[in-house]
Structure formats: structure tokens, C-alpha cells
Amino acid sequence: MQGLSKRQKTLLRHIVQNYIDTAAPVGSDHLVKKHRLDCSPATVRNEMANLESMGFIRQPHTSAGRVPSNKGYRYYVSHLMRPEKLKPEHQNRIDSQIGRFTGDVRKIFEEASQILGKISNELGLVLTPWMSNWVLDRLELISLSSRKILVVIRVRSRSVKTVVLEISSDFSTEDLSNTESLLNERLSGLTLDDIQNTMFDRTRDVNRGNPSIIREMVNSVEELFGLSGSTELLTAGTRNILSQPEFSEKKMVDAFLGLVENRNDLVCAMKESCDAPQISIGDENDNCRLSAFSIVKAGYRMGGNTGAIGVIGPTRMPYNRIVPLVNHVAVSISHHLSS
């Protein structure tokens, strides 16, 4: 990233903040008057031309002011942004509203998405914990008939999944017990995602247990351990976000509604979160369908499991206000889910 002079940093910060506040291109005269800069509009225009040549701002129309580029937003959030403290009334509102539903996990998630949407004026997102990160405690193999077994998957959160498998040959009680013991030795303590990715390698050199049972379990590994279907994305604030100026363009409306109606893209993007807030801006998102949007997200904990919350909106987003909001909601959810 190119180094910027002190004046260029000041101008870029003002351009980003003014554009976020007004959604209107920012001109040199406006900057000098509003911020009482100690230089002339001509000097500001020269510096803006330099910033444009470096890719930090762009000129949407001839003779218009400038607007930030994705690169400009990234420099702003990484180097220039001064996060605002969350207002005390918002902190109290978040904690009290989420706290009302302690013990009701579903209600906590629903309330959190509503809070994020209302306070941010963007689309609030809550992704329930994804089970691919859950750790296998043990599995049990129960005989149902001479060629059918019930596989019981137990994870450390005490959740259980059961699957009936049909085996190609008969097996004995001893076969079943030895196979169960072997599989627990090799798989217990791994995440379900790890098991799906490495089941074949971990069982191909076995010298005990029933080969037919093991082979059928390897062939059915996604059905047995692929529990991502239980993950759910809750959203709130569609009306808020559609009232923003960017959505006067049909292209933006169509792109946004496509994301809301087919949520797989958002689920995948949210699963990449970590504990601390993360910001992905425009084409920093891996999925091209998200290239017109920014996502601010953070992880929360429910016991040993991980979920994510965040907001999505146009790249013209008040990052300095949304980052503290997302962080506080994530912390509040973690606290009330562990109470």
C-alpha cells in the first residue's frame, strides 16, 4: 500500500466521512470550507488528483467531486478510522433486550438480528453455530438387524444425530463392538469437518473391525458427519437498507434481493468470521455477488461452538459506528448464551 502524506491522509479521511454521511461526491471547495483546511481549493484539487491516480478515490462524472474507491475505504478502515464508542443507551438496549431471553437461544438470535438491523440501518445477520466445527465425543454402533446398524453421533455439546446404514454382508456383535472401538480411537476429538475430509485416510489401514461396516461409513461420511444443514441465517432490516440512496439503481436492488432470497452466499461469507470484528469491502469478498457490498462480522461462542453475527450494506457504510455495534452484540450474545 502506497504511503500517503499527512495532508493526503487528512483529505482521504474527510472525503470518506463526507461521502458516508451524504452519499454525494465530495468537491475541493466543500472540503476547504467545511473543515477549515489551511490550504487553497486548488491545492486540494491537486492532492485529490494524486489520490485518484493512486486508486484511493474516483470521479464518477466529469466535473463532479470524488468518491472513495474500495481501496480508499480499506485504507480508511485500516489506518484512518476512529471508531466511535457505542452510545450508552444502545449498550443498555442491547444487553437488556438480549438478556430478556436468556435460556431461549432462538429468541436471542432473533432479537440480535433485529437490533443489528435497526441500529445500523443496514441488514442485520445472525448465523447460528455451524456444526462442522463441533467436536466428536464418540459414536455408537447399534445393531438393528443382520445387515442394518444405527450410527449414533454424539458431539461435545451433547447433540446427537442418528443415521441408519445398510451393510453389504452379515456382521457379528463382536464385529460391531470392535469396529466401534476402532472408530472412536481414530475419530474422537476431531471436528466433524476434519472427519469428513480425512475419514478415508484414517481408516484405510485398519486391521480389526468389520471392513464392510467401515467401507459403508466411509462412503456415507457426508450423510453421517455433514451436519451443516442445521445452520440457519437470520436477517432483519431489509426495509431499512433499501431506503438508502444506492438502491435507487435497479441493479443494486436486484443484487441485494438475490442475496436475501438465496442465502448460501451470505452463509459462506459469515462462516469465515473470527472472534474480533472483521471488515470485508466490495471485491475483498470472495464471491462476486457480494462485490457491491461490505460486511462487518464477528464471532460469538455458545459453549464450545462458534456462530457469527454482522451487518451487510453498500460499501458506503459508517464503519466507525458499525464495528463497535457488531463487537458489542457479539460479546453480549456470548455472555447470555453462557449464563
Secondary structure in CASP SS format (residue, H / E / C, confidence):
PFRMAT SS
TARGET T0000
AUTHOR 0000-0000-0000
METHOD secondary structure of the structure
MODEL  1
M C 1.00
Q C 1.00
G C 1.00
L C 1.00
S C 1.00
K H 1.00
R H 1.00
Q H 1.00
K H 1.00
T H 1.00
L H 1.00
L H 1.00
R H 1.00
H H 1.00
I H 1.00
V H 1.00
Q H 1.00
N H 1.00
Y H 1.00
I H 1.00
D H 1.00
T H 1.00
A C 1.00
A C 1.00
P C 1.00
V E 1.00
G C 1.00
S H 1.00
D H 1.00
H H 1.00
L H 1.00
V H 1.00
K H 1.00
K H 1.00
H H 1.00
R C 1.00
L C 1.00
D C 1.00
C C 1.00
S C 1.00
P H 1.00
A H 1.00
T H 1.00
V H 1.00
R H 1.00
N H 1.00
E H 1.00
M H 1.00
A H 1.00
N H 1.00
L H 1.00
E H 1.00
S H 1.00
M C 1.00
G C 1.00
F C 1.00
I E 1.00
R E 1.00
Q C 1.00
P C 1.00
H C 1.00
T C 1.00
S C 1.00
A C 1.00
G C 1.00
R E 1.00
V E 1.00
P E 1.00
S C 1.00
N H 1.00
K H 1.00
G H 1.00
Y H 1.00
R H 1.00
Y H 1.00
Y H 1.00
V H 1.00
S H 1.00
H H 1.00
L H 1.00
M C 1.00
R C 1.00
P C 1.00
E C 1.00
K C 1.00
L C 1.00
K C 1.00
P H 1.00
E H 1.00
H H 1.00
Q H 1.00
N H 1.00
R H 1.00
I H 1.00
D H 1.00
S H 1.00
Q H 1.00
I H 1.00
G H 1.00
R C 1.00
F C 1.00
T C 1.00
G C 1.00
D C 1.00
V H 1.00
R H 1.00
K H 1.00
I H 1.00
F H 1.00
E H 1.00
E H 1.00
A H 1.00
S H 1.00
Q H 1.00
I H 1.00
L H 1.00
G H 1.00
K H 1.00
I H 1.00
S H 1.00
N C 1.00
E C 1.00
L E 1.00
G E 1.00
L E 1.00
V E 1.00
L E 1.00
T C 1.00
P C 1.00
W C 1.00
M H 1.00
S H 1.00
N H 1.00
W C 1.00
V E 1.00
L E 1.00
D E 1.00
R E 1.00
L E 1.00
E E 1.00
L E 1.00
I E 1.00
S E 1.00
L E 1.00
S E 1.00
S C 1.00
R C 1.00
K E 1.00
I E 1.00
L E 1.00
V E 1.00
V E 1.00
I E 1.00
R E 1.00
V E 1.00
R C 1.00
S C 1.00
R C 1.00
S C 1.00
V E 1.00
K E 1.00
T E 1.00
V E 1.00
V E 1.00
L E 1.00
E E 1.00
I C 1.00
S C 1.00
S C 1.00
D C 1.00
F C 1.00
S C 1.00
T H 1.00
E H 1.00
D H 1.00
L H 1.00
S H 1.00
N H 1.00
T H 1.00
E H 1.00
S H 1.00
L H 1.00
L H 1.00
N H 1.00
E H 1.00
R H 1.00
L H 1.00
S C 1.00
G C 1.00
L C 1.00
T E 1.00
L H 1.00
D H 1.00
D H 1.00
I H 1.00
Q H 1.00
N H 1.00
T H 1.00
M H 1.00
F H 1.00
D H 1.00
R H 1.00
T H 1.00
R C 1.00
D C 1.00
V C 1.00
N C 1.00
R C 1.00
G C 1.00
N C 1.00
P H 1.00
S H 1.00
I H 1.00
I H 1.00
R H 1.00
E H 1.00
M H 1.00
V H 1.00
N H 1.00
S C 1.00
V H 1.00
E H 1.00
E H 1.00
L H 1.00
F H 1.00
G C 1.00
L C 1.00
S H 1.00
G H 1.00
S H 1.00
T C 1.00
E C 1.00
L E 1.00
L E 1.00
T E 1.00
A E 1.00
G C 1.00
T H 1.00
R H 1.00
N H 1.00
I H 1.00
L H 1.00
S C 1.00
Q C 1.00
P H 1.00
E H 1.00
F H 1.00
S H 1.00
E C 1.00
K H 1.00
K H 1.00
M H 1.00
V H 1.00
D H 1.00
A H 1.00
F H 1.00
L H 1.00
G H 1.00
L H 1.00
V H 1.00
E H 1.00
N C 1.00
R C 1.00
N H 1.00
D H 1.00
L H 1.00
V H 1.00
C H 1.00
A H 1.00
M H 1.00
K C 1.00
E C 1.00
S C 1.00
C C 1.00
D C 1.00
A C 1.00
P C 1.00
Q E 1.00
I E 1.00
S E 1.00
I E 1.00
G H 1.00
D H 1.00
E H 1.00
N C 1.00
D C 1.00
N C 1.00
C H 1.00
R H 1.00
L H 1.00
S C 1.00
A C 1.00
F E 1.00
S E 1.00
I E 1.00
V E 1.00
K E 1.00
A E 1.00
G E 1.00
Y E 1.00
R E 1.00
M E 1.00
G C 1.00
G C 1.00
N E 1.00
T E 1.00
G E 1.00
A E 1.00
I E 1.00
G E 1.00
V E 1.00
I E 1.00
G E 1.00
P E 1.00
T C 1.00
R C 1.00
M C 1.00
P C 1.00
Y H 1.00
N H 1.00
R H 1.00
I H 1.00
V H 1.00
P H 1.00
L H 1.00
V H 1.00
N H 1.00
H H 1.00
V H 1.00
A H 1.00
V H 1.00
S H 1.00
I H 1.00
S H 1.00
H H 1.00
H H 1.00
L H 1.00
S C 1.00
S C 1.00
END
